[in-house]
Amino acid sequence: MKGVSIPKIFGSMVFNDKVMKARLSKEAYAAVRLAKDEGKPLSLECAKEVAAAMKEWAIEKGATHFTHWFQPMTGITAEKHDSFVEPCGDGDVIMKFSEKSLVKGESDASSFPSGGLRATFEARGYTAWDPTSYAFVKDGSLYIPTAFCSYGGEALDKKTPLLRSMDAFNKQALRILRLFGNTKAKKVTPTVGAEQEYFLIDKSVYEQRLDLVHCGRTLFGARPAKGQELEDHYYGAIKPRVSAFMKELDEELWKLGVYAKTKHNEAAPAQHELAPVFTSTNISTDQNQLTMELMKSVATRHGLVCLLHEKPFASVNGSGKHNNWSISTDLGENLLEPGDTPAKNAQFLLFLTAVIKAVDEYQDLLRISVASAGNDHRLGGYEAPPAIISIYLGEELDGVLKAIEKGEEYSAKRKTDLKIGVSVLPPIPKDSTDRNRTSPFAFTGNKFEFRMVGSSTNIACPNFIINAIVAEELRLFADRLEGAKDFATELDALIRETIINHKRILFSGNNYSKEWEKEAKRRGLLNLKTTVDALPRYADEKNVKMFETHKILSKQEINSRTEILLENYSNIVHIEALTAIDIARKEITPAVIDYQAFLLNELSLKKEFSTLACGLEKKLAERLAVLSEEFSNALDKLIEDVNKYDSTWTNLKKAKYCQSILLKDMAVLRDSADAMEMIIGKDFYAFPTYEDILYSVKY
């Protein structure tokens, strides 16, 4: 990035702390900091000053409009842009932005998913400014991060439960810290770094694939001769065209204050990854949404298309979004940092066992938090964690917990240097444990990596659930310890009991193996293989009780989310089925007929000279005749079953039908289509093949 000063451009388009400190009065700045740090409400007078400063700053950055930027239950962001322009009566205009425009907006909520929370005629919805996440300027508009709620105050978005969960977590974590004598910390914040995987393909091949355009994934496509078997793409040299995209993406993200840190090629051809630095869960969520939006827009400027579907190609790895979750105080202490002697770090062990207990007791909610039609194709595919939830702690922490369980003293292994056998290399300190890349929920030093999250998922969902379930366990721990006669004795007993009662969730082996599936069943762990299996458990009594205890979601809000997610699943699969029918009828069938005609014509011509010369054409024609018959029958079956799909069914019935009938029909149709693709000449085939797509970016 020649000539670009990163410190100079970083955050240059963000109304951040530095800008506010320079443009607001001391009183207004202090009030904003209290709102951000401690959740204190802003006065209208203060909001008026902030609005005026924000408008002037935004105009200087080229903004002509403002928008309340929110995250409805569609899974993507939403924005409605209003200009700063106000008529002043004499044919002129002024640029105006009031405190009311900053603090509250109104949107037509009838066109967003509500899952039955509100009737269609009750159209009013409100967006409310979130002062904990910075406003920014993009594409000539001032973007104001907001929550989105109904006229009755129910959450209609992804952000509101996340903010509620952060408040609940802070409250319970502070209770624990006070028990350990920490009176200085005023706030405990869950933090996240979300690694984002994605595919880049040439725009020209994308536009020729109706399935990619409509569904984000290929519904047809034979396995390529070369996929990722040689492992030559992973961490390989980045192609110049991709590198140019990455450089521009980095620059745009840095301008918006996104801590883009790492970029590299991923395992599959055309697959890549971007990883940011940790920040608070709320800001990280907003920034990840921005990252996905910018990936798509920047790719277009380079003649590329960015695919964020979890499984765009059937025969190579799909894309996840590893959600690295940790806990920090406002004093900078990471509460999941084991230290040099984790066996003697009681505070760390208490937070660790709270997470273990939470994951064990709320396996269903963690599975629900990553449930989607796209992610179902990825989970359990021997490339990503299975649908069974488990925790990997590593050798040292496993040893610590086993010693506590047995009431023994833990004997720490002395850390050694790696012996590589090359004299010129300096000694390399060896980590106390390896990493388990098959684990769904792995401890990786001072954080937990939740590896089940799909690449297109809004990370607000998994994170508000992680925050909520851990907050619940901290609440129960605090209740018990605050009433203890002897804190130290009760603490030891609590940690030991928790390990004994919830050790079934700990697993260090190969999560992909069939043996683990059997062992997990023996342990009583859940195996919710599909979204349809998982979602009905959202409103289980224990889950409703937990959410309502912490005022994160009401039963009505839980029910609405269940209905929205089920409907979204059904709509996606139904659209895929209709798209598959379109492609099969209008593209594959004509290609098959043309190639069959070609073969029959060749047979006819060669028979005039010799029947011996017709062997190859005859075999191809016979094989194609069998496959085309299978294809035709499978297409008829899919059409018949799509026509049975009834939009008046309940969302659960629709989802079950899509999962058990339509997906299976599409799989059968694809099998015969992909087999024909391997026979039909390239010049005859209807659309770009996997080789064409995965290797479309050649330089």
Legacy VTK file of the C-alpha trace (Angstrom):
# vtk DataFile Version 3.0
C-alpha trace
ASCII
DATASET POLYDATA
POINTS 699 float
0.000 0.000 0.000
2.517 2.542 -1.266
2.200 6.048 0.085
-0.505 5.210 2.644
0.149 6.020 6.287
-1.905 3.537 8.292
-1.816 5.573 11.545
-2.995 8.602 9.574
-5.952 6.921 7.842
-6.966 4.597 10.682
-10.356 5.658 12.007
-10.328 8.758 9.802
-13.982 8.173 8.850
-15.119 7.404 12.408
-16.656 9.795 14.935
-14.508 8.180 17.593
-13.264 9.076 21.035
-10.455 11.235 19.692
-12.833 13.268 17.498
-15.400 13.672 20.286
-12.750 14.821 22.727
-11.657 17.514 20.267
-15.144 18.696 19.214
-17.302 18.376 22.340
-17.277 20.392 25.541
-15.678 18.673 28.526
-19.104 18.141 30.058
-20.602 16.603 26.906
-17.568 14.421 26.320
-17.687 13.162 29.906
-21.395 12.366 29.519
-20.761 10.391 26.324
-17.977 8.448 28.051
-20.317 7.603 30.935
-22.929 6.410 28.458
-20.358 4.280 26.664
-18.549 2.925 29.723
-21.280 2.663 32.341
-24.554 2.806 30.410
-25.618 6.174 31.843
-28.344 7.833 29.717
-27.511 11.031 27.833
-29.531 14.179 28.477
-31.272 15.781 25.485
-29.064 18.846 25.937
-25.962 16.708 25.644
-27.412 14.810 22.684
-28.050 18.163 20.992
-24.371 19.094 21.281
-23.270 15.672 20.044
-25.636 15.892 17.059
-24.324 19.318 16.070
-20.693 18.216 16.301
-21.411 14.948 14.488
-23.165 16.758 11.626
-20.358 19.279 11.102
-17.724 16.548 11.205
-19.695 14.335 8.787
-20.184 17.193 6.304
-16.440 17.854 6.384
-15.994 14.193 5.431
-18.290 14.632 2.424
-21.547 13.369 3.926
-24.816 14.737 2.575
-27.110 12.200 4.259
-27.471 10.327 7.514
-28.893 6.894 8.249
-29.807 4.858 11.290
-27.881 1.656 10.583
-29.486 -1.397 12.187
-29.475 -5.198 12.093
-32.983 -6.615 11.593
-33.739 -10.322 11.710
-33.019 -10.635 7.980
-29.401 -11.467 8.850
-28.022 -8.412 7.037
-27.954 -4.718 7.895
-30.602 -2.154 6.960
-30.392 1.562 6.275
-32.706 4.402 5.200
-30.910 7.587 4.155
-32.191 11.118 4.848
-30.353 14.204 3.665
-29.245 16.980 6.010
-31.084 19.378 3.682
-33.886 21.493 5.211
-35.716 24.284 3.305
-35.410 27.737 4.875
-38.338 29.485 3.122
-36.589 31.639 0.553
-35.615 28.998 -1.956
-32.416 28.153 -0.085
-31.592 25.255 2.180
-29.711 24.708 5.376
-27.943 21.575 6.625
-29.742 20.402 9.737
-29.400 17.407 12.051
-31.201 17.555 15.385
-30.696 15.603 18.594
-34.027 13.876 17.894
-32.696 12.675 14.531
-29.631 11.313 16.301
-31.352 9.584 19.199
-34.434 8.112 17.511
-35.574 7.155 14.046
-38.732 5.573 12.716
-38.836 2.728 10.239
-41.677 0.801 8.652
-41.387 -2.383 10.702
-44.077 -4.188 8.702
-41.596 -5.174 6.003
-39.089 -6.748 8.400
-39.415 -10.188 10.018
-41.186 -10.051 13.377
-42.203 -13.680 13.917
-45.677 -12.698 15.066
-44.569 -10.047 17.582
-46.645 -7.478 15.774
-49.507 -7.470 13.275
-48.891 -6.284 9.706
-51.022 -3.173 10.234
-48.880 -2.179 13.242
-46.181 -0.701 11.060
-44.294 1.547 13.447
-40.785 0.505 14.464
-38.099 2.547 16.183
-34.347 2.762 15.790
-32.493 3.939 18.895
-28.923 5.291 18.847
-26.334 2.985 20.376
-23.680 5.324 21.851
-21.413 2.375 22.671
-20.625 1.904 18.961
-19.091 4.768 16.999
-20.833 6.532 14.111
-18.945 6.633 10.811
-19.088 8.066 7.290
-19.336 5.762 4.289
-20.386 6.453 0.697
-21.455 10.018 1.466
-23.666 9.186 4.457
-23.288 9.417 8.205
-23.995 5.950 9.613
-25.394 5.856 13.150
-25.380 2.369 14.733
-28.777 1.724 16.288
-30.976 -0.873 17.931
-34.346 -1.683 16.334
-37.493 -2.337 18.348
-41.254 -2.500 17.903
-43.819 0.055 19.057
-44.196 -2.038 22.216
-40.457 -2.167 22.884
-39.836 -5.762 21.762
-36.506 -6.463 20.074
-36.824 -6.800 16.295
-33.104 -7.012 15.660
-29.853 -8.806 16.453
-28.221 -5.949 18.380
-30.723 -5.406 21.184
-30.335 -8.875 22.785
-26.560 -8.492 22.453
-26.577 -5.196 24.355
-28.881 -6.681 26.989
-26.599 -9.714 27.354
-23.537 -7.516 27.811
-25.305 -5.655 30.624
-26.305 -8.941 32.273
-22.795 -10.346 31.919
-21.217 -7.227 33.375
-23.535 -7.339 36.387
-22.795 -10.969 37.263
-19.055 -10.831 36.493
-18.632 -7.815 38.781
-20.293 -9.779 41.597
-17.630 -12.469 41.177
-14.776 -9.946 41.079
-16.008 -8.294 44.268
-15.873 -11.688 46.010
-12.193 -11.862 45.117
-11.624 -8.405 46.577
-11.481 -6.495 43.299
-13.177 -3.168 44.030
-11.455 -1.149 41.292
-12.942 -2.717 38.184
-16.121 -0.926 37.136
-16.972 -2.881 34.017
-16.458 -6.365 32.589
-16.828 -6.706 28.839
-17.007 -9.811 26.654
-14.606 -9.331 23.741
-14.524 -10.974 20.338
-12.274 -11.373 17.345
-14.163 -12.921 14.411
-12.049 -14.591 11.722
-13.868 -14.239 8.402
-13.502 -16.861 5.649
-14.716 -16.179 2.105
-14.343 -17.168 -1.561
-13.325 -14.863 -4.427
-14.281 -15.787 -7.981
-14.315 -13.929 -11.276
-17.496 -11.962 -11.861
-17.903 -13.323 -15.403
-18.266 -16.951 -14.276
-20.488 -15.938 -11.342
-22.961 -14.248 -13.683
-23.294 -17.456 -15.706
-24.325 -19.480 -12.646
-27.967 -18.882 -11.725
-27.514 -20.945 -8.553
-24.691 -18.714 -7.288
-26.655 -15.566 -8.155
-29.903 -16.701 -6.469
-28.643 -18.986 -3.707
-25.007 -18.133 -3.037
-24.061 -21.794 -3.537
-23.814 -24.198 -6.445
-26.741 -26.594 -6.723
-24.957 -28.575 -9.439
-21.316 -29.271 -10.167
-19.120 -32.334 -10.553
-16.041 -32.725 -8.388
-13.024 -31.076 -10.045
-9.951 -33.115 -10.971
-7.930 -30.958 -8.587
-9.457 -29.600 -5.430
-7.518 -29.023 -2.228
-5.827 -32.426 -2.052
-2.292 -31.062 -2.497
-2.858 -28.442 0.225
-0.969 -26.006 -1.986
-3.414 -23.127 -1.658
-3.386 -22.880 2.147
-1.038 -20.039 3.158
0.235 -20.016 -0.443
1.424 -16.964 -2.350
-1.460 -14.544 -2.884
-2.271 -13.856 -6.527
-1.741 -10.213 -7.615
-5.417 -9.635 -8.399
-6.491 -11.013 -5.014
-3.699 -9.073 -3.320
-4.966 -5.833 -4.893
-8.453 -6.608 -3.543
-7.050 -7.337 -0.072
-5.024 -4.133 -0.024
-8.026 -1.988 -0.899
-10.202 -3.872 1.577
-7.644 -3.304 4.347
-7.480 0.400 3.582
-11.267 0.804 3.571
-11.573 -1.137 6.826
-8.816 0.844 8.517
-10.525 4.113 7.569
-13.616 2.814 9.379
-11.633 1.842 12.465
-11.780 -1.908 11.848
-8.716 -3.651 13.261
-7.995 -5.774 10.165
-4.858 -7.693 11.090
-4.271 -10.976 9.238
-4.964 -12.075 5.667
-4.068 -15.312 3.877
-5.181 -17.997 1.462
-7.374 -20.658 3.053
-7.514 -24.405 2.359
-9.819 -24.521 -0.673
-8.956 -23.055 -4.075
-10.246 -19.454 -4.302
-10.802 -19.348 -0.510
-9.270 -16.703 1.766
-9.455 -15.374 5.312
-9.317 -12.047 7.137
-8.856 -11.835 10.914
-9.219 -8.712 13.081
-7.851 -7.756 16.496
-10.125 -8.291 19.521
-12.540 -5.575 20.591
-15.780 -5.426 22.582
-18.478 -7.814 21.396
-20.824 -5.035 20.316
-18.226 -3.150 18.286
-16.824 -6.378 16.868
-20.320 -7.341 15.685
-20.832 -4.007 13.939
-17.381 -4.189 12.395
-17.898 -7.733 11.143
-21.102 -6.637 9.404
-19.133 -3.798 7.835
-16.387 -6.200 6.818
-18.825 -8.467 4.972
-20.443 -5.504 3.204
-17.089 -4.092 2.133
-15.808 -7.475 0.975
-18.658 -7.578 -1.510
-18.416 -3.977 -2.713
-14.608 -3.923 -2.983
-14.634 -7.261 -4.840
-16.978 -5.801 -7.446
-14.510 -2.981 -8.140
-11.911 -5.616 -8.985
-14.178 -7.613 -11.295
-14.612 -10.247 -8.591
-17.483 -11.623 -6.528
-17.122 -12.418 -2.829
-19.071 -15.493 -1.718
-19.960 -15.654 1.981
-22.137 -18.772 1.859
-21.032 -21.515 4.245
-20.789 -24.118 1.469
-20.697 -22.593 -2.020
-18.927 -25.641 -3.495
-19.750 -29.228 -2.563
-16.373 -30.878 -3.002
-14.087 -28.467 -1.125
-14.036 -26.874 2.304
-16.796 -24.475 3.243
-16.358 -21.176 5.052
-16.716 -20.541 8.765
-16.232 -17.582 11.047
-14.230 -18.616 14.104
-15.607 -16.595 16.989
-12.807 -15.941 19.504
-14.561 -14.990 22.753
-12.908 -13.702 25.908
-13.560 -11.466 28.928
-11.798 -8.217 29.907
-12.185 -5.646 32.658
-11.975 -1.909 32.133
-8.554 -2.134 33.835
-7.246 -4.323 31.009
-7.281 -7.672 32.829
-8.196 -10.720 30.742
-10.238 -12.915 33.086
-9.545 -16.002 30.950
-5.778 -15.616 31.224
-4.528 -18.705 33.140
-1.202 -17.151 34.141
1.942 -19.177 34.746
0.272 -21.303 37.428
-3.360 -21.902 36.402
-3.795 -24.532 39.134
-3.333 -21.802 41.742
-5.340 -19.125 39.923
-8.711 -19.572 41.653
-10.369 -16.621 39.939
-9.442 -17.970 36.495
-10.622 -21.463 37.445
-13.975 -20.115 38.587
-14.588 -18.271 35.303
-13.328 -21.321 33.378
-15.683 -23.722 35.155
-18.558 -21.276 34.656
-17.981 -21.520 30.909
-17.723 -25.324 31.070
-20.996 -25.583 32.994
-22.722 -23.109 30.670
-21.688 -24.969 27.517
-22.783 -28.310 28.991
-26.176 -27.112 30.229
-26.997 -25.046 27.156
-25.656 -27.184 24.305
-28.950 -26.683 22.487
-28.705 -22.877 22.547
-25.148 -22.893 21.223
-26.245 -25.152 18.362
-29.228 -22.871 17.703
-26.949 -19.821 17.634
-25.223 -21.134 14.496
-28.211 -22.862 12.894
-28.968 -21.982 9.278
-29.696 -23.697 5.985
-26.216 -22.815 4.754
-24.347 -23.947 7.849
-26.116 -27.317 7.835
-24.111 -28.172 4.691
-20.854 -27.388 6.510
-21.182 -28.749 10.041
-20.045 -32.326 10.352
-18.530 -32.383 6.885
-15.054 -33.431 8.082
-13.830 -29.888 7.592
-15.667 -28.123 10.412
-16.847 -29.138 13.871
-19.705 -31.626 14.037
-23.118 -30.682 15.357
-22.167 -32.197 18.733
-21.000 -29.530 21.191
-17.865 -30.239 23.224
-14.979 -28.302 24.780
-11.268 -28.761 24.221
-9.046 -27.371 26.992
-5.627 -28.710 26.118
-3.248 -30.980 27.955
-2.277 -28.648 30.788
-5.767 -27.499 31.774
-7.079 -31.054 31.429
-4.394 -32.061 33.886
-5.274 -29.234 36.262
-8.978 -30.127 36.301
-8.314 -33.849 36.768
-6.053 -33.086 39.721
-8.749 -30.876 41.288
-11.367 -33.569 40.711
-9.203 -36.131 42.499
-8.207 -33.701 45.254
-4.546 -33.997 44.298
-1.771 -31.440 43.876
-1.181 -30.620 40.210
2.368 -31.261 39.088
3.070 -28.872 36.222
5.250 -30.046 33.375
8.343 -27.936 32.838
8.097 -25.924 29.641
10.775 -26.827 27.125
12.083 -25.495 23.835
11.195 -27.114 20.544
14.047 -29.244 19.176
14.041 -28.696 15.428
17.500 -30.075 14.666
18.836 -27.050 12.797
21.747 -25.423 14.622
21.337 -21.961 13.078
17.762 -21.571 14.358
17.241 -19.965 17.776
15.434 -21.892 20.543
11.650 -21.755 20.159
9.577 -21.908 23.370
7.101 -24.766 23.213
3.485 -24.051 24.118
2.059 -26.040 26.993
-0.506 -27.653 24.702
-1.324 -28.296 21.056
-4.456 -26.982 19.302
-7.449 -29.129 18.364
-8.831 -27.935 15.041
-11.765 -30.367 15.193
-13.225 -29.000 18.426
-16.387 -26.856 18.290
-15.470 -24.867 21.415
-11.733 -24.820 22.076
-9.695 -22.964 24.688
-6.784 -21.325 22.863
-4.571 -19.617 25.416
-6.743 -16.886 26.921
-9.959 -17.194 24.931
-12.488 -19.698 23.629
-12.711 -20.252 19.892
-16.274 -21.121 18.870
-15.617 -22.746 15.506
-19.186 -23.658 14.526
-20.189 -20.145 13.447
-20.982 -19.911 9.726
-19.308 -17.383 7.454
-22.505 -15.426 6.725
-23.765 -15.434 10.338
-24.311 -12.199 12.214
-22.068 -12.834 15.232
-24.489 -11.001 17.523
-26.440 -14.293 17.746
-23.751 -16.665 19.032
-22.293 -13.975 21.250
-25.474 -12.889 23.001
-26.112 -16.556 23.752
-22.572 -17.171 25.055
-22.834 -14.010 27.171
-26.233 -15.054 28.491
-25.434 -18.640 29.449
-22.151 -17.723 31.148
-23.857 -14.832 32.970
-26.402 -17.323 34.310
-23.694 -19.607 35.699
-21.853 -16.640 37.228
-25.136 -15.608 38.869
-25.569 -19.046 40.413
-21.934 -19.105 41.517
-22.202 -15.637 43.078
-25.432 -16.536 44.895
-23.738 -19.536 46.467
-20.435 -17.853 47.325
-21.957 -14.658 48.708
-23.848 -16.734 51.266
-20.883 -18.899 52.224
-19.557 -18.943 55.778
-16.048 -19.708 54.564
-15.440 -18.305 51.076
-12.232 -20.253 50.332
-13.691 -23.607 51.372
-16.906 -23.031 49.442
-14.957 -21.855 46.389
-12.856 -25.031 46.321
-15.967 -27.173 46.706
-17.823 -25.291 43.967
-15.006 -25.626 41.430
-14.555 -29.336 42.183
-18.307 -30.097 42.009
-18.624 -28.260 38.713
-15.760 -30.236 37.181
-17.240 -33.554 38.352
-20.783 -32.752 37.213
-19.877 -31.333 33.801
-16.700 -33.114 32.694
-18.749 -35.008 30.066
-18.559 -31.916 27.838
-14.721 -32.046 27.785
-13.166 -33.932 24.874
-9.635 -33.757 23.473
-9.810 -36.303 20.654
-10.932 -36.269 17.030
-14.406 -34.741 16.870
-14.784 -35.938 13.253
-14.590 -39.632 14.120
-17.545 -42.007 14.214
-16.228 -43.254 17.548
-16.759 -39.805 19.072
-20.362 -39.731 17.867
-20.967 -43.005 19.719
-19.079 -41.811 22.801
-20.970 -38.505 22.850
-24.257 -40.406 22.769
-23.072 -42.559 25.670
-22.236 -39.391 27.628
-25.700 -37.990 26.997
-24.586 -35.111 24.777
-26.969 -33.690 22.190
-26.515 -34.332 18.474
-28.817 -31.827 16.785
-27.694 -32.489 13.232
-29.842 -29.951 11.405
-31.385 -26.551 11.926
-34.815 -28.172 11.989
-33.701 -30.479 14.808
-32.308 -27.585 16.848
-34.706 -24.645 16.526
-37.772 -26.092 18.320
-35.655 -26.293 21.492
-35.213 -22.497 21.589
-38.327 -22.077 23.718
-37.592 -24.951 26.124
-38.554 -24.040 29.674
-34.980 -23.853 30.987
-33.969 -21.529 28.136
-36.932 -19.210 28.574
-36.288 -19.043 32.312
-32.619 -18.182 31.805
-33.288 -15.446 29.230
-36.110 -13.900 31.262
-34.056 -13.978 34.479
-31.476 -11.710 32.860
-34.025 -9.658 30.866
-32.325 -10.579 27.594
-35.333 -12.060 25.783
-38.949 -12.526 26.780
-40.830 -15.698 25.916
-42.620 -13.777 23.166
-39.310 -12.605 21.712
-37.911 -16.155 21.835
-40.988 -17.505 20.065
-40.726 -14.790 17.425
-37.066 -15.627 16.772
-37.893 -19.298 16.448
-40.585 -18.534 13.879
-38.322 -16.146 11.944
-35.460 -18.643 11.780
-37.740 -21.488 10.709
-39.352 -19.332 8.033
-35.952 -18.164 6.792
-34.765 -21.770 6.557
-37.855 -22.794 4.572
-37.634 -19.816 2.236
-33.980 -20.516 1.451
-34.525 -24.208 0.684
-37.690 -23.461 -1.306
-35.842 -20.875 -3.412
-33.023 -23.370 -3.956
-35.534 -25.984 -5.134
-37.157 -23.556 -7.580
-33.727 -22.481 -8.845
-32.660 -26.110 -9.302
-35.792 -26.737 -11.376
-35.073 -23.663 -13.522
-31.479 -24.699 -14.177
-32.440 -28.319 -14.838
-35.180 -27.395 -17.294
-33.637 -24.432 -19.100
-29.912 -25.137 -19.046
-29.006 -28.753 -18.307
-31.781 -30.438 -20.310
-31.000 -28.548 -23.568
-27.285 -29.304 -23.133
-28.023 -33.023 -22.694
-30.304 -33.102 -25.722
-27.712 -31.306 -27.882
-24.950 -33.703 -26.865
-27.165 -36.739 -27.383
-28.004 -35.447 -30.870
-24.311 -34.958 -31.551
-23.501 -38.525 -30.478
-26.359 -40.020 -32.507
-25.308 -38.027 -35.538
-21.723 -39.302 -35.162
-23.003 -42.848 -34.820
-25.091 -42.500 -37.959
-22.186 -41.140 -39.981
-19.702 -43.784 -38.835
-22.082 -46.693 -39.404
-21.898 -45.919 -43.110
-18.227 -46.923 -43.069
-17.909 -49.489 -40.263
-19.835 -50.628 -37.206
-16.504 -51.240 -35.436
-15.764 -47.497 -35.337
-18.841 -46.704 -33.235
-17.825 -48.242 -29.899
-17.014 -45.034 -27.973
-19.998 -43.050 -29.224
-22.308 -45.975 -28.533
-21.088 -46.389 -24.952
-21.417 -42.658 -24.275
-24.881 -42.526 -25.808
-26.057 -45.530 -23.816
-24.654 -44.200 -20.549
-26.120 -40.756 -21.196
-29.506 -42.288 -22.010
-29.581 -44.021 -18.609
-28.470 -40.923 -16.716
-30.823 -38.601 -18.589
-33.714 -40.909 -17.724
-32.708 -40.796 -14.045
-32.336 -37.030 -14.307
-35.769 -36.633 -15.877
-37.413 -38.765 -13.206
-35.629 -36.874 -10.416
-36.708 -33.555 -11.930
-40.319 -34.706 -12.141
-40.168 -35.775 -8.491
-38.730 -32.433 -7.372
-41.358 -30.496 -9.340
-44.115 -32.657 -7.878
-42.868 -32.146 -4.323
-42.327 -28.408 -4.768
-45.924 -28.133 -5.899
-47.019 -29.840 -2.675
-45.266 -27.164 -0.605
-48.009 -25.152 1.082
-47.337 -21.594 2.236
-50.209 -21.854 4.738
-48.452 -24.570 6.755
-46.847 -23.664 10.072
-43.229 -22.584 9.806
-42.099 -25.765 11.568
-44.028 -27.993 9.164
-42.615 -26.104 6.168
-39.084 -26.417 7.527
-39.466 -30.150 8.187
-40.830 -30.663 4.677
-37.964 -28.744 3.115
-35.399 -30.660 5.164
-36.835 -34.143 4.721
-38.235 -33.908 1.167
-36.932 -31.020 -0.953
-33.267 -31.239 0.065
-33.268 -34.989 -0.620
-34.959 -34.478 -3.996
-32.335 -31.893 -4.944
-29.531 -34.244 -3.904
-30.875 -37.021 -6.165
-31.295 -34.584 -9.073
-27.776 -33.310 -8.572
-26.240 -36.784 -8.540
-27.508 -37.573 -12.039
-26.731 -34.071 -13.345
-23.161 -34.199 -12.042
-22.658 -37.651 -13.537
-23.832 -36.326 -16.934
-21.489 -33.358 -16.621
-18.567 -35.822 -16.559
-19.720 -37.233 -19.936
-20.927 -34.206 -21.881
-18.343 -32.379 -23.970
-17.189 -29.058 -22.542
-18.396 -27.090 -25.567
-21.896 -28.438 -25.007
-22.237 -27.897 -21.272
-24.622 -25.237 -20.069
-22.539 -23.229 -17.593
-19.068 -22.901 -16.023
-17.858 -26.022 -14.230
-16.122 -26.203 -10.849
-12.718 -26.002 -12.590
-13.868 -22.860 -14.402
-15.098 -21.233 -11.183
-12.498 -22.255 -8.595
-9.601 -21.328 -10.875
-11.255 -18.317 -12.499
-8.830 -15.881 -10.850
-5.691 -16.878 -12.739
-3.208 -14.187 -11.749
LINES 1 700
699 0 1 2 3 4 5 6 7 8 9 10 11 12 13 14 15 16 17 18 19 20 21 22 23 24 25 26 27 28 29 30 31 32 33 34 35 36 37 38 39 40 41 42 43 44 45 46 47 48 49 50 51 52 53 54 55 56 57 58 59 60 61 62 63 64 65 66 67 68 69 70 71 72 73 74 75 76 77 78 79 80 81 82 83 84 85 86 87 88 89 90 91 92 93 94 95 96 97 98 99 100 101 102 103 104 105 106 107 108 109 110 111 112 113 114 115 116 117 118 119 120 121 122 123 124 125 126 127 128 129 130 131 132 133 134 135 136 137 138 139 140 141 142 143 144 145 146 147 148 149 150 151 152 153 154 155 156 157 158 159 160 161 162 163 164 165 166 167 168 169 170 171 172 173 174 175 176 177 178 179 180 181 182 183 184 185 186 187 188 189 190 191 192 193 194 195 196 197 198 199 200 201 202 203 204 205 206 207 208 209 210 211 212 213 214 215 216 217 218 219 220 221 222 223 224 225 226 227 228 229 230 231 232 233 234 235 236 237 238 239 240 241 242 243 244 245 246 247 248 249 250 251 252 253 254 255 256 257 258 259 260 261 262 263 264 265 266 267 268 269 270 271 272 273 274 275 276 277 278 279 280 281 282 283 284 285 286 287 288 289 290 291 292 293 294 295 296 297 298 299 300 301 302 303 304 305 306 307 308 309 310 311 312 313 314 315 316 317 318 319 320 321 322 323 324 325 326 327 328 329 330 331 332 333 334 335 336 337 338 339 340 341 342 343 344 345 346 347 348 349 350 351 352 353 354 355 356 357 358 359 360 361 362 363 364 365 366 367 368 369 370 371 372 373 374 375 376 377 378 379 380 381 382 383 384 385 386 387 388 389 390 391 392 393 394 395 396 397 398 399 400 401 402 403 404 405 406 407 408 409 410 411 412 413 414 415 416 417 418 419 420 421 422 423 424 425 426 427 428 429 430 431 432 433 434 435 436 437 438 439 440 441 442 443 444 445 446 447 448 449 450 451 452 453 454 455 456 457 458 459 460 461 462 463 464 465 466 467 468 469 470 471 472 473 474 475 476 477 478 479 480 481 482 483 484 485 486 487 488 489 490 491 492 493 494 495 496 497 498 499 500 501 502 503 504 505 506 507 508 509 510 511 512 513 514 515 516 517 518 519 520 521 522 523 524 525 526 527 528 529 530 531 532 533 534 535 536 537 538 539 540 541 542 543 544 545 546 547 548 549 550 551 552 553 554 555 556 557 558 559 560 561 562 563 564 565 566 567 568 569 570 571 572 573 574 575 576 577 578 579 580 581 582 583 584 585 586 587 588 589 590 591 592 593 594 595 596 597 598 599 600 601 602 603 604 605 606 607 608 609 610 611 612 613 614 615 616 617 618 619 620 621 622 623 624 625 626 627 628 629 630 631 632 633 634 635 636 637 638 639 640 641 642 643 644 645 646 647 648 649 650 651 652 653 654 655 656 657 658 659 660 661 662 663 664 665 666 667 668 669 670 671 672 673 674 675 676 677 678 679 680 681 682 683 684 685 686 687 688 689 690 691 692 693 694 695 696 697 698
